[in-house]
Amino acid sequence: MIRLVLGHPDYYPKFGFDKASKWGIKAPFEVADEVFMALELRENSLDHVSGVVEYPSVFFD
């Protein structure tokens, strides 16, 4: 289980978020690497995870 956030790079790391790219996770749009972050809710839940996040189409309308 994970959480993803697009947010301020000085704020979210306080809560354990790290760059999603650390795990090979990418946004489906162009965004600075340091603001697209992930948080493991269970230890090692991001092992062997990578790819592009898929958002519902309403986000692009």
PDB file of N, H, CA, C and O in Angstrom:
ATOM      1  N   MET A   1       0.843  -1.180   0.000  1.00  0.00           N
ATOM      2  CA  MET A   1       0.000   0.000   0.000  1.00  0.00           C
ATOM      3  C   MET A   1       0.885   1.239   0.000  1.00  0.00           C
ATOM      4  O   MET A   1       1.900   1.312   0.693  1.00  0.00           O
ATOM      5  N   ILE A   2       0.462   2.208  -0.802  1.00  0.00           N
ATOM      6  H   ILE A   2      -0.363   2.149  -1.365  1.00  0.00           H
ATOM      7  CA  ILE A   2       1.223   3.444  -0.904  1.00  0.00           C
ATOM      8  C   ILE A   2       0.294   4.651  -0.976  1.00  0.00           C
ATOM      9  O   ILE A   2      -0.908   4.521  -1.209  1.00  0.00           O
ATOM     10  N   ARG A   3       0.875   5.813  -0.772  1.00  0.00           N
ATOM     11  H   ARG A   3       1.851   5.919  -0.583  1.00  0.00           H
ATOM     12  CA  ARG A   3       0.194   7.085  -0.986  1.00  0.00           C
ATOM     13  C   ARG A   3       1.085   7.887  -1.920  1.00  0.00           C
ATOM     14  O   ARG A   3       2.310   7.857  -1.804  1.00  0.00           O
ATOM     15  N   LEU A   4       0.464   8.599  -2.842  1.00  0.00           N
ATOM     16  H   LEU A   4      -0.531   8.623  -2.937  1.00  0.00           H
ATOM     17  CA  LEU A   4       1.183   9.480  -3.752  1.00  0.00           C
ATOM     18  C   LEU A   4       0.704  10.897  -3.534  1.00  0.00           C
ATOM     19  O   LEU A   4      -0.462  11.129  -3.217  1.00  0.00           O
ATOM     20  N   VAL A   5       1.608  11.844  -3.705  1.00  0.00           N
ATOM     21  H   VAL A   5       2.556  11.656  -3.963  1.00  0.00           H
ATOM     22  CA  VAL A   5       1.246  13.246  -3.544  1.00  0.00           C
ATOM     23  C   VAL A   5       2.048  14.093  -4.526  1.00  0.00           C
ATOM     24  O   VAL A   5       3.203  13.801  -4.832  1.00  0.00           O
ATOM     25  N   LEU A   6       1.412  15.132  -5.000  1.00  0.00           N
ATOM     26  H   LEU A   6       0.473  15.370  -4.752  1.00  0.00           H
ATOM     27  CA  LEU A   6       2.069  16.154  -5.795  1.00  0.00           C
ATOM     28  C   LEU A   6       2.071  17.372  -4.891  1.00  0.00           C
ATOM     29  O   LEU A   6       1.043  18.029  -4.730  1.00  0.00           O
ATOM     30  N   GLY A   7       3.219  17.679  -4.299  1.00  0.00           N
ATOM     31  H   GLY A   7       4.054  17.144  -4.430  1.00  0.00           H
ATOM     32  CA  GLY A   7       3.211  18.721  -3.291  1.00  0.00           C
ATOM     33  C   GLY A   7       4.562  19.349  -3.029  1.00  0.00           C
ATOM     34  O   GLY A   7       5.546  19.048  -3.705  1.00  0.00           O
ATOM     35  N   HIS A   8       4.597  20.212  -2.056  1.00  0.00           N
ATOM     36  H   HIS A   8       3.798  20.457  -1.508  1.00  0.00           H
ATOM     37  CA  HIS A   8       5.790  20.995  -1.729  1.00  0.00           C
ATOM     38  C   HIS A   8       6.923  20.093  -1.231  1.00  0.00           C
ATOM     39  O   HIS A   8       6.729  19.307  -0.304  1.00  0.00           O
ATOM     40  N   PRO A   9       8.109  20.205  -1.850  1.00  0.00           N
ATOM     41  CA  PRO A   9       9.221  19.313  -1.511  1.00  0.00           C
ATOM     42  C   PRO A   9       9.824  19.528  -0.123  1.00  0.00           C
ATOM     43  O   PRO A   9      10.589  18.686   0.348  1.00  0.00           O
ATOM     44  N   ASP A  10       9.499  20.628   0.533  1.00  0.00           N
ATOM     45  H   ASP A  10       8.878  21.312   0.150  1.00  0.00           H
ATOM     46  CA  ASP A  10      10.004  20.844   1.894  1.00  0.00           C
ATOM     47  C   ASP A  10       8.995  20.417   2.959  1.00  0.00           C
ATOM     48  O   ASP A  10       9.352  20.270   4.127  1.00  0.00           O
ATOM     49  N   TYR A  11       7.754  20.222   2.567  1.00  0.00           N
ATOM     50  H   TYR A  11       7.464  20.342   1.618  1.00  0.00           H
ATOM     51  CA  TYR A  11       6.695  19.904   3.535  1.00  0.00           C
ATOM     52  C   TYR A  11       6.469  18.392   3.681  1.00  0.00           C
ATOM     53  O   TYR A  11       6.535  17.863   4.790  1.00  0.00           O
ATOM     54  N   TYR A  12       6.209  17.713   2.590  1.00  0.00           N
ATOM     55  H   TYR A  12       6.155  18.143   1.689  1.00  0.00           H
ATOM     56  CA  TYR A  12       5.803  16.308   2.659  1.00  0.00           C
ATOM     57  C   TYR A  12       6.882  15.334   3.141  1.00  0.00           C
ATOM     58  O   TYR A  12       6.534  14.331   3.764  1.00  0.00           O
ATOM     59  N   PRO A  13       8.160  15.574   2.890  1.00  0.00           N
ATOM     60  CA  PRO A  13       9.167  14.654   3.441  1.00  0.00           C
ATOM     61  C   PRO A  13       9.149  14.562   4.973  1.00  0.00           C
ATOM     62  O   PRO A  13       9.611  13.571   5.540  1.00  0.00           O
ATOM     63  N   LYS A  14       8.622  15.585   5.637  1.00  0.00           N
ATOM     64  H   LYS A  14       8.247  16.389   5.177  1.00  0.00           H
ATOM     65  CA  LYS A  14       8.492  15.537   7.102  1.00  0.00           C
ATOM     66  C   LYS A  14       7.637  14.364   7.557  1.00  0.00           C
ATOM     67  O   LYS A  14       7.765  13.884   8.683  1.00  0.00           O
ATOM     68  N   PHE A  15       6.759  13.909   6.657  1.00  0.00           N
ATOM     69  H   PHE A  15       6.656  14.299   5.743  1.00  0.00           H
ATOM     70  CA  PHE A  15       5.839  12.818   6.975  1.00  0.00           C
ATOM     71  C   PHE A  15       6.272  11.493   6.366  1.00  0.00           C
ATOM     72  O   PHE A  15       5.521  10.518   6.389  1.00  0.00           O
ATOM     73  N   GLY A  16       7.485  11.459   5.820  1.00  0.00           N
ATOM     74  H   GLY A  16       8.095  12.251   5.801  1.00  0.00           H
ATOM     75  CA  GLY A  16       8.027  10.219   5.284  1.00  0.00           C
ATOM     76  C   GLY A  16       7.957  10.068   3.781  1.00  0.00           C
ATOM     77  O   GLY A  16       8.417   9.060   3.245  1.00  0.00           O
ATOM     78  N   PHE A  17       7.390  11.050   3.080  1.00  0.00           N
ATOM     79  H   PHE A  17       7.016  11.869   3.516  1.00  0.00           H
ATOM     80  CA  PHE A  17       7.327  10.986   1.625  1.00  0.00           C
ATOM     81  C   PHE A  17       8.714  11.159   1.033  1.00  0.00           C
ATOM     82  O   PHE A  17       9.542  11.898   1.566  1.00  0.00           O
ATOM     83  N   ASP A  18       8.957  10.471  -0.075  1.00  0.00           N
ATOM     84  H   ASP A  18       8.284   9.871  -0.508  1.00  0.00           H
ATOM     85  CA  ASP A  18      10.223  10.567  -0.799  1.00  0.00           C
ATOM     86  C   ASP A  18       9.892  10.638  -2.288  1.00  0.00           C
ATOM     87  O   ASP A  18       8.771  10.320  -2.687  1.00  0.00           O
ATOM     88  N   LYS A  19      10.834  11.043  -3.094  1.00  0.00           N
ATOM     89  H   LYS A  19      11.744  11.301  -2.769  1.00  0.00           H
ATOM     90  CA  LYS A  19      10.610  11.124  -4.540  1.00  0.00           C
ATOM     91  C   LYS A  19      10.095   9.791  -5.066  1.00  0.00           C
ATOM     92  O   LYS A  19      10.686   8.745  -4.797  1.00  0.00           O
ATOM     93  N   ALA A  20       9.013   9.825  -5.804  1.00  0.00           N
ATOM     94  H   ALA A  20       8.533  10.675  -6.023  1.00  0.00           H
ATOM     95  CA  ALA A  20       8.435   8.607  -6.378  1.00  0.00           C
ATOM     96  C   ALA A  20       9.408   7.954  -7.355  1.00  0.00           C
ATOM     97  O   ALA A  20       9.386   6.738  -7.543  1.00  0.00           O
ATOM     98  N   SER A  21      10.244   8.753  -7.962  1.00  0.00           N
ATOM     99  H   SER A  21      10.262   9.741  -7.810  1.00  0.00           H
ATOM    100  CA  SER A  21      11.225   8.216  -8.910  1.00  0.00           C
ATOM    101  C   SER A  21      12.205   7.255  -8.242  1.00  0.00           C
ATOM    102  O   SER A  21      12.835   6.438  -8.913  1.00  0.00           O
ATOM    103  N   LYS A  22      12.330   7.354  -6.940  1.00  0.00           N
ATOM    104  H   LYS A  22      11.818   8.018  -6.394  1.00  0.00           H
ATOM    105  CA  LYS A  22      13.184   6.425  -6.184  1.00  0.00           C
ATOM    106  C   LYS A  22      12.756   4.983  -6.440  1.00  0.00           C
ATOM    107  O   LYS A  22      13.577   4.067  -6.404  1.00  0.00           O
ATOM    108  N   TRP A  23      11.465   4.793  -6.698  1.00  0.00           N
ATOM    109  H   TRP A  23      10.798   5.537  -6.727  1.00  0.00           H
ATOM    110  CA  TRP A  23      10.913   3.462  -6.956  1.00  0.00           C
ATOM    111  C   TRP A  23      10.562   3.261  -8.426  1.00  0.00           C
ATOM    112  O   TRP A  23       9.965   2.246  -8.785  1.00  0.00           O
ATOM    113  N   GLY A  24      10.927   4.218  -9.280  1.00  0.00           N
ATOM    114  H   GLY A  24      11.412   5.042  -8.988  1.00  0.00           H
ATOM    115  CA  GLY A  24      10.610   4.102 -10.699  1.00  0.00           C
ATOM    116  C   GLY A  24       9.168   4.445 -11.021  1.00  0.00           C
ATOM    117  O   GLY A  24       8.641   4.020 -12.049  1.00  0.00           O
ATOM    118  N   ILE A  25       8.527   5.211 -10.147  1.00  0.00           N
ATOM    119  H   ILE A  25       8.955   5.556  -9.311  1.00  0.00           H
ATOM    120  CA  ILE A  25       7.140   5.624 -10.347  1.00  0.00           C
ATOM    121  C   ILE A  25       7.138   7.014 -10.974  1.00  0.00           C
ATOM    122  O   ILE A  25       7.811   7.924 -10.490  1.00  0.00           O
ATOM    123  N   LYS A  26       6.371   7.171 -12.062  1.00  0.00           N
ATOM    124  H   LYS A  26       5.824   6.432 -12.455  1.00  0.00           H
ATOM    125  CA  LYS A  26       6.340   8.435 -12.797  1.00  0.00           C
ATOM    126  C   LYS A  26       4.911   8.956 -12.904  1.00  0.00           C
ATOM    127  O   LYS A  26       3.948   8.190 -12.891  1.00  0.00           O
ATOM    128  N   ALA A  27       4.800  10.275 -13.010  1.00  0.00           N
ATOM    129  H   ALA A  27       5.583  10.898 -13.020  1.00  0.00           H
ATOM    130  CA  ALA A  27       3.503  10.915 -13.242  1.00  0.00           C
ATOM    131  C   ALA A  27       3.158  10.809 -14.726  1.00  0.00           C
ATOM    132  O   ALA A  27       4.056  10.688 -15.558  1.00  0.00           O
ATOM    133  N   PRO A  28       1.872  10.853 -15.069  1.00  0.00           N
ATOM    134  CA  PRO A  28       1.467  10.776 -16.475  1.00  0.00           C
ATOM    135  C   PRO A  28       1.558  12.125 -17.197  1.00  0.00           C
ATOM    136  O   PRO A  28       1.102  12.264 -18.332  1.00  0.00           O
ATOM    137  N   PHE A  29       2.142  13.098 -16.537  1.00  0.00           N
ATOM    138  H   PHE A  29       2.513  12.985 -15.615  1.00  0.00           H
ATOM    139  CA  PHE A  29       2.309  14.434 -17.097  1.00  0.00           C
ATOM    140  C   PHE A  29       3.652  14.959 -16.625  1.00  0.00           C
ATOM    141  O   PHE A  29       4.248  14.419 -15.694  1.00  0.00           O
ATOM    142  N   GLU A  30       4.118  16.003 -17.264  1.00  0.00           N
ATOM    143  H   GLU A  30       3.633  16.442 -18.021  1.00  0.00           H
ATOM    144  CA  GLU A  30       5.418  16.545 -16.895  1.00  0.00           C
ATOM    145  C   GLU A  30       5.330  17.276 -15.557  1.00  0.00           C
ATOM    146  O   GLU A  30       4.503  18.168 -15.367  1.00  0.00           O
ATOM    147  N   VAL A  31       6.196  16.878 -14.650  1.00  0.00           N
ATOM    148  H   VAL A  31       6.867  16.154 -14.804  1.00  0.00           H
ATOM    149  CA  VAL A  31       6.222  17.471 -13.317  1.00  0.00           C
ATOM    150  C   VAL A  31       7.644  17.326 -12.763  1.00  0.00           C
ATOM    151  O   VAL A  31       8.338  16.351 -13.052  1.00  0.00           O
ATOM    152  N   ALA A  32       8.058  18.299 -11.971  1.00  0.00           N
ATOM    153  H   ALA A  32       7.495  19.091 -11.736  1.00  0.00           H
ATOM    154  CA  ALA A  32       9.389  18.242 -11.367  1.00  0.00           C
ATOM    155  C   ALA A  32       9.512  17.007 -10.467  1.00  0.00           C
ATOM    156  O   ALA A  32       8.604  16.688  -9.700  1.00  0.00           O
ATOM    157  N   ASP A  33      10.624  16.339 -10.574  1.00  0.00           N
ATOM    158  H   ASP A  33      11.362  16.597 -11.197  1.00  0.00           H
ATOM    159  CA  ASP A  33      10.866  15.102  -9.830  1.00  0.00           C
ATOM    160  C   ASP A  33      10.694  15.280  -8.317  1.00  0.00           C
ATOM    161  O   ASP A  33      10.175  14.392  -7.640  1.00  0.00           O
ATOM    162  N   GLU A  34      11.130  16.425  -7.793  1.00  0.00           N
ATOM    163  H   GLU A  34      11.552  17.146  -8.343  1.00  0.00           H
ATOM    164  CA  GLU A  34      11.104  16.615  -6.341  1.00  0.00           C
ATOM    165  C   GLU A  34       9.725  16.891  -5.762  1.00  0.00           C
ATOM    166  O   GLU A  34       9.575  16.910  -4.541  1.00  0.00           O
ATOM    167  N   VAL A  35       8.705  17.108  -6.601  1.00  0.00           N
ATOM    168  H   VAL A  35       8.826  17.093  -7.594  1.00  0.00           H
ATOM    169  CA  VAL A  35       7.364  17.380  -6.075  1.00  0.00           C
ATOM    170  C   VAL A  35       6.391  16.207  -6.230  1.00  0.00           C
ATOM    171  O   VAL A  35       5.283  16.256  -5.697  1.00  0.00           O
ATOM    172  N   PHE A  36       6.784  15.169  -6.943  1.00  0.00           N
ATOM    173  H   PHE A  36       7.685  15.129  -7.377  1.00  0.00           H
ATOM    174  CA  PHE A  36       5.943  13.981  -7.105  1.00  0.00           C
ATOM    175  C   PHE A  36       6.499  12.910  -6.177  1.00  0.00           C
ATOM    176  O   PHE A  36       7.547  12.324  -6.449  1.00  0.00           O
ATOM    177  N   MET A  37       5.790  12.658  -5.082  1.00  0.00           N
ATOM    178  H   MET A  37       4.938  13.134  -4.861  1.00  0.00           H
ATOM    179  CA  MET A  37       6.336  11.831  -4.000  1.00  0.00           C
ATOM    180  C   MET A  37       5.440  10.655  -3.648  1.00  0.00           C
ATOM    181  O   MET A  37       4.240  10.656  -3.922  1.00  0.00           O
ATOM    182  N   ALA A  38       6.050   9.666  -3.041  1.00  0.00           N
ATOM    183  H   ALA A  38       7.025   9.666  -2.818  1.00  0.00           H
ATOM    184  CA  ALA A  38       5.340   8.465  -2.606  1.00  0.00           C
ATOM    185  C   ALA A  38       5.692   8.170  -1.149  1.00  0.00           C
ATOM    186  O   ALA A  38       6.736   8.578  -0.639  1.00  0.00           O
ATOM    187  N   LEU A  39       4.788   7.452  -0.505  1.00  0.00           N
ATOM    188  H   LEU A  39       3.940   7.120  -0.918  1.00  0.00           H
ATOM    189  CA  LEU A  39       4.976   7.032   0.882  1.00  0.00           C
ATOM    190  C   LEU A  39       4.523   5.587   1.001  1.00  0.00           C
ATOM    191  O   LEU A  39       3.390   5.258   0.652  1.00  0.00           O
ATOM    192  N   GLU A  40       5.400   4.728   1.491  1.00  0.00           N
ATOM    193  H   GLU A  40       6.320   4.996   1.775  1.00  0.00           H
ATOM    194  CA  GLU A  40       5.025   3.330   1.743  1.00  0.00           C
ATOM    195  C   GLU A  40       4.197   3.268   3.026  1.00  0.00           C
ATOM    196  O   GLU A  40       4.647   3.726   4.077  1.00  0.00           O
ATOM    197  N   LEU A  41       3.011   2.714   2.946  1.00  0.00           N
ATOM    198  H   LEU A  41       2.646   2.343   2.092  1.00  0.00           H
ATOM    199  CA  LEU A  41       2.188   2.554   4.143  1.00  0.00           C
ATOM    200  C   LEU A  41       2.492   1.239   4.843  1.00  0.00           C
ATOM    201  O   LEU A  41       2.207   1.062   6.027  1.00  0.00           O
ATOM    202  N   ARG A  42       3.071   0.334   4.090  1.00  0.00           N
ATOM    203  H   ARG A  42       3.302   0.479   3.128  1.00  0.00           H
ATOM    204  CA  ARG A  42       3.584  -0.926   4.643  1.00  0.00           C
ATOM    205  C   ARG A  42       5.014  -1.069   4.182  1.00  0.00           C
ATOM    206  O   ARG A  42       5.322  -0.809   3.019  1.00  0.00           O
ATOM    207  N   GLU A  43       5.881  -1.472   5.065  1.00  0.00           N
ATOM    208  H   GLU A  43       5.631  -1.683   6.010  1.00  0.00           H
ATOM    209  CA  GLU A  43       7.287  -1.639   4.735  1.00  0.00           C
ATOM    210  C   GLU A  43       7.460  -2.544   3.513  1.00  0.00           C
ATOM    211  O   GLU A  43       6.851  -3.610   3.420  1.00  0.00           O
ATOM    212  N   ASN A  44       8.288  -2.103   2.592  1.00  0.00           N
ATOM    213  H   ASN A  44       8.783  -1.237   2.667  1.00  0.00           H
ATOM    214  CA  ASN A  44       8.629  -2.836   1.361  1.00  0.00           C
ATOM    215  C   ASN A  44       7.456  -2.978   0.393  1.00  0.00           C
ATOM    216  O   ASN A  44       7.519  -3.802  -0.520  1.00  0.00           O
ATOM    217  N   SER A  45       6.393  -2.201   0.567  1.00  0.00           N
ATOM    218  H   SER A  45       6.342  -1.533   1.309  1.00  0.00           H
ATOM    219  CA  SER A  45       5.249  -2.324  -0.339  1.00  0.00           C
ATOM    220  C   SER A  45       5.557  -1.788  -1.738  1.00  0.00           C
ATOM    221  O   SER A  45       4.809  -2.056  -2.679  1.00  0.00           O
ATOM    222  N   LEU A  46       6.635  -1.044  -1.881  1.00  0.00           N
ATOM    223  H   LEU A  46       7.242  -0.826  -1.117  1.00  0.00           H
ATOM    224  CA  LEU A  46       7.011  -0.537  -3.194  1.00  0.00           C
ATOM    225  C   LEU A  46       8.125  -1.356  -3.850  1.00  0.00           C
ATOM    226  O   LEU A  46       8.603  -1.002  -4.928  1.00  0.00           O
ATOM    227  N   ASP A  47       8.531  -2.434  -3.211  1.00  0.00           N
ATOM    228  H   ASP A  47       8.143  -2.721  -2.336  1.00  0.00           H
ATOM    229  CA  ASP A  47       9.512  -3.321  -3.844  1.00  0.00           C
ATOM    230  C   ASP A  47       8.911  -3.871  -5.126  1.00  0.00           C
ATOM    231  O   ASP A  47       7.768  -4.328  -5.133  1.00  0.00           O
ATOM    232  N   HIS A  48       9.664  -3.829  -6.191  1.00  0.00           N
ATOM    233  H   HIS A  48      10.592  -3.457  -6.185  1.00  0.00           H
ATOM    234  CA  HIS A  48       9.247  -4.367  -7.487  1.00  0.00           C
ATOM    235  C   HIS A  48       8.066  -3.600  -8.095  1.00  0.00           C
ATOM    236  O   HIS A  48       7.335  -4.147  -8.921  1.00  0.00           O
ATOM    237  N   VAL A  49       7.878  -2.345  -7.694  1.00  0.00           N
ATOM    238  H   VAL A  49       8.472  -1.901  -7.023  1.00  0.00           H
ATOM    239  CA  VAL A  49       6.824  -1.502  -8.262  1.00  0.00           C
ATOM    240  C   VAL A  49       7.502  -0.435  -9.120  1.00  0.00           C
ATOM    241  O   VAL A  49       8.504   0.153  -8.713  1.00  0.00           O
ATOM    242  N   SER A  50       6.958  -0.195 -10.290  1.00  0.00           N
ATOM    243  H   SER A  50       6.145  -0.673 -10.621  1.00  0.00           H
ATOM    244  CA  SER A  50       7.437   0.889 -11.141  1.00  0.00           C
ATOM    245  C   SER A  50       6.379   1.145 -12.206  1.00  0.00           C
ATOM    246  O   SER A  50       5.468   0.339 -12.394  1.00  0.00           O
ATOM    247  N   GLY A  51       6.503   2.263 -12.895  1.00  0.00           N
ATOM    248  H   GLY A  51       7.243   2.919 -12.742  1.00  0.00           H
ATOM    249  CA  GLY A  51       5.584   2.551 -13.978  1.00  0.00           C
ATOM    250  C   GLY A  51       5.006   3.945 -13.886  1.00  0.00           C
ATOM    251  O   GLY A  51       5.430   4.766 -13.072  1.00  0.00           O
ATOM    252  N   VAL A  52       4.028   4.193 -14.739  1.00  0.00           N
ATOM    253  H   VAL A  52       3.683   3.526 -15.400  1.00  0.00           H
ATOM    254  CA  VAL A  52       3.369   5.493 -14.817  1.00  0.00           C
ATOM    255  C   VAL A  52       2.030   5.402 -14.089  1.00  0.00           C
ATOM    256  O   VAL A  52       1.247   4.481 -14.325  1.00  0.00           O
ATOM    257  N   VAL A  53       1.777   6.351 -13.215  1.00  0.00           N
ATOM    258  H   VAL A  53       2.413   7.099 -13.023  1.00  0.00           H
ATOM    259  CA  VAL A  53       0.515   6.407 -12.470  1.00  0.00           C
ATOM    260  C   VAL A  53      -0.619   6.696 -13.447  1.00  0.00           C
ATOM    261  O   VAL A  53      -0.475   7.534 -14.337  1.00  0.00           O
ATOM    262  N   GLU A  54      -1.723   6.021 -13.288  1.00  0.00           N
ATOM    263  H   GLU A  54      -1.840   5.341 -12.565  1.00  0.00           H
ATOM    264  CA  GLU A  54      -2.872   6.219 -14.158  1.00  0.00           C
ATOM    265  C   GLU A  54      -3.963   6.962 -13.393  1.00  0.00           C
ATOM    266  O   GLU A  54      -4.491   6.461 -12.400  1.00  0.00           O
ATOM    267  N   TYR A  55      -4.292   8.157 -13.867  1.00  0.00           N
ATOM    268  H   TYR A  55      -3.863   8.564 -14.674  1.00  0.00           H
ATOM    269  CA  TYR A  55      -5.338   8.970 -13.265  1.00  0.00           C
ATOM    270  C   TYR A  55      -6.639   8.785 -14.048  1.00  0.00           C
ATOM    271  O   TYR A  55      -6.590   8.502 -15.245  1.00  0.00           O
ATOM    272  N   PRO A  56      -7.791   8.936 -13.410  1.00  0.00           N
ATOM    273  CA  PRO A  56      -9.069   8.909 -14.137  1.00  0.00           C
ATOM    274  C   PRO A  56      -9.099  10.047 -15.168  1.00  0.00           C
ATOM    275  O   PRO A  56      -8.472  11.086 -14.962  1.00  0.00           O
ATOM    276  N   SER A  57      -9.808   9.858 -16.245  1.00  0.00           N
ATOM    277  H   SER A  57     -10.317   9.014 -16.413  1.00  0.00           H
ATOM    278  CA  SER A  57      -9.847  10.838 -17.336  1.00  0.00           C
ATOM    279  C   SER A  57     -10.356  12.215 -16.905  1.00  0.00           C
ATOM    280  O   SER A  57     -10.015  13.219 -17.529  1.00  0.00           O
ATOM    281  N   VAL A  58     -11.161  12.272 -15.855  1.00  0.00           N
ATOM    282  H   VAL A  58     -11.438  11.456 -15.348  1.00  0.00           H
ATOM    283  CA  VAL A  58     -11.692  13.551 -15.388  1.00  0.00           C
ATOM    284  C   VAL A  58     -10.571  14.518 -14.986  1.00  0.00           C
ATOM    285  O   VAL A  58     -10.769  15.732 -15.038  1.00  0.00           O
ATOM    286  N   PHE A  59      -9.419  14.014 -14.593  1.00  0.00           N
ATOM    287  H   PHE A  59      -9.259  13.028 -14.551  1.00  0.00           H
ATOM    288  CA  PHE A  59      -8.298  14.870 -14.224  1.00  0.00           C
ATOM    289  C   PHE A  59      -7.735  15.617 -15.432  1.00  0.00           C
ATOM    290  O   PHE A  59      -7.038  16.618 -15.267  1.00  0.00           O
ATOM    291  N   PHE A  60      -8.025  15.150 -16.622  1.00  0.00           N
ATOM    292  H   PHE A  60      -8.592  14.336 -16.755  1.00  0.00           H
ATOM    293  CA  PHE A  60      -7.473  15.743 -17.820  1.00  0.00           C
ATOM    294  C   PHE A  60      -8.500  16.541 -18.611  1.00  0.00           C
ATOM    295  O   PHE A  60      -8.170  17.106 -19.654  1.00  0.00           O
ATOM    296  N   ASP A  61      -9.736  16.597 -18.135  1.00  0.00           N
ATOM    297  H   ASP A  61     -10.004  16.138 -17.288  1.00  0.00           H
ATOM    298  CA  ASP A  61     -10.801  17.343 -18.831  1.00  0.00           C
ATOM    299  C   ASP A  61     -10.765  18.814 -18.499  1.00  0.00           C
ATOM    300  O   ASP A  61     -11.588  19.580 -18.998  1.00  0.00           O
TER     301      ASP A  61
END
